[in-house]
């Protein structure tokens, strides 16, 4: 068999694998990307929203000060390079549901570190044709929307043009070792990087990690063609998101289900989202699409980044959960710096934090 040599073989072309491949290419590395496009992926069902302030308690996204400058730069730069319109800055509008929540928000927004993410000028009347907001609301700065399907397709075409993409399922049993480095079907590499999302549970090298698939579903709805009001540009959040897509189309989501690990959409999720719309959304609408995906989450809600405790030439970028678009650019850069320059991973994201507890015996 003829052998070819690359720096890195990457498995999976979801959000993590795509961003990882682009990051390594920017560093001048030779990459082979393997993907099985027929397999379901949570990335294609991702809502596409990057929000620096989240949750019912209104907290800043973990490491937002570092994550958001990196993600804005990455998606804007690659969108321009690929001439693909998949990224746009987008604020998030959130209503006050009570006077207590309003007072709490004013206190929190004055705290150190919030100013960069809060827009004090909000025109509540722009949203009243769509939702009830008698107490008004507020908007975040530095949010973004990424059309994930369009992004993945644009990158796939680029990778194909570069001759580094193969539509192929990775066969773990075919992995061999040459001088301590991975070799797979004639391709030798310095390291093999797994970016498989929730499918990590089937990976014999990393299945000991506590990945928890969390199913999410969203709806796409359309308003009547003669709906007279101007559609806002911002995402609206009232405990769930309402994302205007243009042309009277909206994306509504998302659900959270850690019991159902099937990739199929469900009537239960549709009913849950429509019940929320009934309490909040004013316009009449028609459901035109529904999507589902299994998010790869972890017990501490932090990514899994780094190298195998026994095999340093096997690496991982996973566990990005519900914030994959926000986390991927920063932690792909961290993993690239680890592999190329031996720089340490952010301790809270380093997969070694689970090694002592879960990795008790060799897996190969």
C-alpha positions in Angstrom: 0.0 0.0 0.0 1.2 3.5 -0.9 1.5 5.7 2.2 0.9 9.4 2.3 1.9 11.7 5.2 -0.2 14.5 6.6 0.1 16.4 9.9 -3.4 15.7 11.1 -6.4 13.4 10.3 -9.7 14.9 11.6 -12.8 12.8 12.0 -16.1 14.6 11.6 -17.2 17.7 9.8 -19.7 19.1 12.1 -19.1 22.5 13.8 -16.1 21.2 15.8 -14.4 19.4 12.9 -15.0 22.2 10.4 -13.5 24.8 12.7 -10.7 22.6 13.8 -9.7 21.9 10.1 -9.9 25.6 9.2 -7.8 26.5 12.2 -5.1 24.0 11.4 -5.0 25.1 7.7 -4.5 28.7 8.9 -1.4 27.4 10.8 0.0 25.9 7.6 -0.7 22.3 8.6 -1.5 19.5 6.1 -4.9 18.0 7.0 -7.1 15.1 5.9 -10.7 15.5 6.9 -13.0 12.4 7.1 -16.7 12.7 7.3 -19.7 10.4 6.9 -22.3 12.9 5.6 -25.1 10.3 5.7 -24.9 10.1 9.5 -27.1 12.4 11.5 -25.3 15.3 13.1 -26.4 17.8 15.8 -24.6 20.6 13.9 -27.1 20.6 11.1 -29.9 21.0 13.7 -28.1 23.8 15.6 -30.0 27.0 16.1 -27.0 29.1 15.1 -27.3 31.7 17.9 -24.2 32.9 19.9 -25.5 34.7 23.0 -23.1 36.2 25.6 -25.8 36.4 28.3 -27.9 33.3 28.8 -30.1 31.3 31.2 -33.0 32.2 33.4 -30.6 33.7 36.0 -29.1 35.9 33.3 -25.4 35.0 33.6 -22.6 35.8 31.2 -21.6 32.8 29.1 -18.5 31.2 30.5 -15.3 32.9 29.3 -17.4 35.3 27.2 -14.7 38.0 27.3 -12.3 35.6 25.5 -14.7 33.6 23.4 -16.7 36.3 21.6 -13.9 38.3 20.1 -12.4 35.1 18.7 -15.7 33.8 17.3 -16.6 37.1 15.6 -13.2 37.3 14.0 -13.2 33.6 12.9 -16.7 33.5 11.3 -16.4 36.9 9.7 -13.0 36.2 8.2 -13.9 32.8 6.8 -17.2 34.0 5.5 -15.3 36.7 3.5 -12.7 34.2 2.3 -15.3 31.6 1.2 -17.6 34.4 -0.2 -20.4 32.7 1.7 -23.0 34.8 3.6 -23.4 32.6 6.7 -22.5 35.0 9.5 -24.0 38.2 10.9 -23.8 40.0 14.2 -27.2 39.9 15.9 -28.4 41.3 19.2 -30.8 39.4 21.5 -33.8 41.1 22.9 -35.2 39.8 26.2 -38.3 41.0 28.1 -38.7 41.7 31.8 -41.4 39.3 33.0 -41.7 41.0 36.4 -40.7 44.1 38.3 -38.4 42.0 40.4 -36.7 40.7 37.3 -36.4 44.2 36.1 -34.8 45.4 39.3 -32.5 42.4 39.4 -31.3 43.1 35.9 -30.5 46.7 36.6 -28.3 45.5 39.5 -26.6 42.9 37.4 -26.0 45.1 34.4 -24.1 47.5 36.6 -21.6 44.8 37.6 -18.2 44.8 36.3 -17.9 43.0 33.0 -21.5 43.4 31.8 -21.1 46.8 30.0 -19.5 45.3 26.9 -22.5 43.0 26.5 -25.5 45.2 27.3 -27.2 47.7 25.0 -28.8 50.4 27.1 -30.8 51.8 24.1 -33.8 49.5 23.4 -36.9 50.4 21.4 -39.5 48.1 22.9 -42.2 49.2 20.5 -40.4 47.3 17.7 -41.3 44.0 19.3 -44.8 44.6 20.6 -46.5 43.4 17.3 -44.8 40.0 18.0 -44.8 39.5 21.7 -46.3 41.0 24.9 -43.7 43.2 26.6 -45.5 45.6 29.0 -42.5 46.0 31.2 -40.1 46.5 28.3 -36.8 44.6 27.9 -33.1 44.9 27.1 -30.7 43.8 24.4 -27.3 42.2 24.4 -24.3 43.3 22.4 -21.9 41.0 20.7 -24.4 38.3 19.8 -24.3 36.6 16.4 -26.2 34.3 14.1 -24.5 31.7 12.0 -26.5 29.8 9.3 -24.9 26.5 10.2 -26.0 24.5 7.2 -24.8 27.1 4.8 -21.5 27.4 6.7 -20.8 23.7 6.7 -21.6 23.4 3.0 -19.3 26.3 2.1 -16.5 24.8 4.1 -17.1 21.4 2.6 -16.8 22.7 -0.9 -13.6 24.6 0.1 -12.1 21.5 1.6 -13.0 19.5 -1.4 -11.3 22.1 -3.7 -8.2 21.8 -1.5 -8.2 18.0 -1.9 -8.3 17.3 1.8 -11.9 16.1 2.3 -13.1 12.4 2.1 -16.7 11.3 2.5 -15.8 8.2 4.4 -16.7 6.6 7.7 -13.8 6.2 10.1 -13.1 2.5 10.9 -11.5 2.3 14.3 -10.4 -1.2 13.7 -8.3 -0.1 10.7 -6.1 2.2 12.9 -2.5 1.1 13.1 0.6 2.5 14.6 3.9 3.4 13.0 6.7 4.6 15.2 4.1 5.5 17.8 2.1 7.6 15.4 -1.4 6.8 13.9 -1.7 5.3 10.5 -5.0 4.8 8.8 -5.7 3.2 5.4 -2.3 4.3 4.1 -2.4 7.8 5.7 0.2 8.5 8.3 -0.2 11.5 10.6 1.3 13.2 13.6 -2.0 13.1 15.4 -5.6 11.9 14.9 -8.3 14.4 16.0 -11.8 13.1 16.8 -14.6 15.7 16.4 -17.6 13.3 16.4 -20.0 15.0 18.8 -22.4 12.7 20.6 -21.1 9.7 18.5 -18.1 9.8 20.9 -19.9 7.2 23.0 -19.0 4.7 20.2 -15.3 5.7 20.1 -13.2 2.9 21.7 -10.5 5.3 22.6 -12.5 8.0 24.3 -15.8 6.3 25.3 -14.7 6.5 28.9 -15.4 10.2 28.9 -18.8 11.3 30.4 -20.5 12.5 27.2 -24.2 12.9 27.6 -26.3 13.3 24.5 -28.9 16.0 24.9 -31.6 16.1 22.3 -32.7 19.5 20.9 -35.4 20.3 18.5 -36.6 23.5 16.8 -39.4 24.5 14.5 -39.4 26.8 11.5 -42.6 28.7 11.0 -43.9 31.2 8.5 -46.2 34.1 9.0 -49.0 35.1 6.5 -47.7 36.9 3.4 -49.8 39.9 4.2 -48.5 40.3 7.8 -48.2 44.1 8.0 -45.5 44.6 10.6 -41.8 45.1 10.0 -39.9 42.0 11.2 -37.2 42.8 13.8 -33.6 41.8 13.1 -32.8 40.8 16.7 -33.4 37.4 18.2 -36.2 37.5 20.8 -35.7 35.4 24.0 -38.4 34.6 26.5 -37.0 31.4 27.9 -36.8 30.1 24.4 -35.6 31.8 21.2 -37.6 33.3 18.4 -35.2 33.9 15.5 -36.3 36.0 12.5 -34.9 34.6 9.3 -36.4 37.1 6.9 -39.3 36.7 4.5 -41.8 36.1 7.3 -39.9 33.0 8.4 -38.9 32.4 12.0 -36.9 29.6 13.8 -38.3 28.7 17.2 -36.5 26.6 19.8 -35.1 24.8 21.4 -36.1 21.8 23.5 -33.8 19.9 25.9 -34.2 16.1 26.4 -31.6 13.9 27.9 -33.8 10.8 27.8 -34.4 10.4 24.1 -31.2 9.6 22.1 -32.9 9.1 18.7 -32.2 11.6 15.9 -35.8 11.8 14.8 -38.1 14.7 15.4 -41.0 14.2 17.8 -44.6 15.4 18.2 -43.9 16.0 21.9 -41.2 18.6 21.1 -43.4 20.3 18.5 -46.3 20.5 21.1 -43.9 21.9 23.7 -42.7 24.6 21.4 -46.1 25.5 20.1 -47.4 25.7 23.7 -44.7 28.3 24.4 -45.6 30.2 21.2 -49.2 30.2 22.3 -48.3 32.0 25.5 -45.9 34.5 23.9 -46.1 34.9 20.1 -48.8 37.1 18.7 -48.9 36.5 14.9 -50.6 33.6 13.3 -48.2 31.1 11.8 -47.7 27.8 10.0 -45.1 25.2 10.9 -43.1 24.4 7.8 -40.1 22.5 9.2 -38.8 20.7 12.2 -35.2 19.5 13.0 -33.6 17.5 15.8 -30.0 16.8 16.9 -28.1 15.2 19.8 -25.9 17.8 21.5 -22.7 16.4 23.1 -22.8 17.7 26.7 -20.7 17.0 29.8 -21.6 16.9 33.5 -19.8 20.2 34.2 -21.0 21.9 30.9 -17.4 22.4 29.8 -15.8 21.2 26.6 -13.6 18.1 26.2 -10.3 19.3 24.7 -6.9 17.7 24.7 -5.1 14.4 24.1 -5.6 10.8 25.3 -4.0 10.1 28.6 -2.2 7.0 27.2 -1.8 8.0 23.5 -0.7 11.6 23.0 -1.2 11.3 19.3 -4.9 10.9 19.7 -6.7 14.2 20.3 -10.2 15.4 20.9 -12.4 18.4 20.4 -15.9 17.6 21.8 -18.4 18.2 24.5 -19.3 21.7 23.1 -23.0 21.2 24.0 -25.5 23.9 23.3 -22.8 26.6 22.7 -20.8 24.8 20.0 -20.6 27.8 17.7 -19.4 30.0 20.5 -16.8 27.6 21.9 -15.4 26.0 18.7 -13.1 28.8 17.4 -11.4 29.5 20.8 -10.9 25.8 21.7 -9.9 24.7 18.2 -7.1 27.3 18.5 -6.2 26.0 22.0 -6.0 22.4 20.7 -3.9 23.5 17.7 -1.5 25.3 20.0 -1.3 22.2 22.2 -0.5 20.0 19.2 1.9 22.3 17.5 3.5 24.3 20.3 2.7 22.2 23.4 0.8 25.0 25.0 -1.5 24.0 27.8 -5.3 23.8 27.4 -7.6 25.9 29.6 -7.7 23.6 32.7 -11.5 23.7 33.0 -11.8 22.4 29.4 -8.9 19.9 29.4 -10.2 16.4 29.1 -7.5 15.3 31.6 -9.8 16.5 34.4 -11.8 13.3 33.9 -8.8 11.0 33.4 -8.2 10.0 37.1 -11.9 9.4 37.7 -12.9 7.5 34.5 -9.8 6.3 32.7 -8.8 3.2 34.8 -7.6 0.8 32.1 -6.1 0.9 28.6 -8.8 0.9 25.9 -6.6 -0.5 23.1 
